[in-house]
Amino acid sequence: MKNQVHAILSRNLVPTCPHTDLFGGVGRRWLANQALPADEQRSVDALLRQIDFHGDELAEVEHDIAVDASTTR
């Protein structure tokens, strides 16, 4: 999904993000200020929602693993 965001930016000749993490807070603010055609912007927005969803799911699984590991000792 992150590669797809990068591909959209490249396809629309958006310069490389000057920040270390395009998907962190500062990088996302920079991304929000880039001019993209409406359809491409919708795609980026959808991809960011998917990235956030999967990040949340991963955090839950990691929490469950940590809880399980601490109770099985």
C-alpha positions in Angstrom: 0.0 0.0 0.0 2.9 2.3 0.8 4.4 1.5 -2.6 1.1 2.4 -4.2 1.2 5.8 -2.6 4.7 6.4 -3.8 3.7 5.3 -7.3 0.8 7.8 -7.3 3.2 10.6 -6.3 5.7 9.5 -8.9 3.1 9.3 -11.6 2.0 12.8 -10.8 5.6 14.2 -10.7 5.3 15.1 -7.0 8.8 15.7 -5.7 10.3 13.4 -3.0 9.0 14.0 0.5 11.6 16.0 2.4 10.8 14.3 5.6 12.1 11.0 6.9 8.8 9.2 7.1 6.1 10.0 4.6 3.6 8.1 6.6 4.3 9.7 9.9 2.6 12.9 11.2 4.8 15.4 9.5 5.0 13.4 6.3 1.3 13.0 6.1 0.8 16.8 6.6 3.2 17.3 3.7 1.4 14.7 1.6 -2.0 16.5 2.3 -0.6 19.7 0.8 0.4 18.1 -2.5 -1.7 18.9 -5.5 -3.1 15.7 -7.0 -6.0 15.0 -9.4 -9.2 14.2 -7.5 -9.2 10.5 -8.4 -5.5 10.1 -7.3 -6.2 12.0 -4.1 -9.1 9.6 -3.4 -6.8 6.7 -4.0 -4.2 8.1 -1.6 -6.8 8.7 1.0 -8.1 5.2 0.7 -4.6 3.7 0.9 -3.8 5.7 4.0 -7.0 4.5 5.6 -6.0 0.9 4.8 -2.5 1.5 6.2 -4.0 2.8 9.4 -6.4 -0.1 9.7 -3.7 -2.7 9.3 -1.5 -0.8 11.7 -4.3 -0.9 14.3 -4.8 -4.6 13.7 -1.1 -5.3 14.1 -1.0 -3.3 17.3 -3.9 -5.4 18.7 -2.1 -8.7 17.8 1.1 -7.5 19.4 -0.7 -6.5 22.5 -2.4 -9.9 22.7 1.0 -11.6 22.2 2.5 -9.5 25.0 -0.3 -10.3 27.4 -0.1 -14.0 26.6 3.7 -14.0 27.0 3.5 -12.3 30.4 0.8 -14.6 31.8 2.4 -17.9 30.7 5.5 -17.5 32.7 
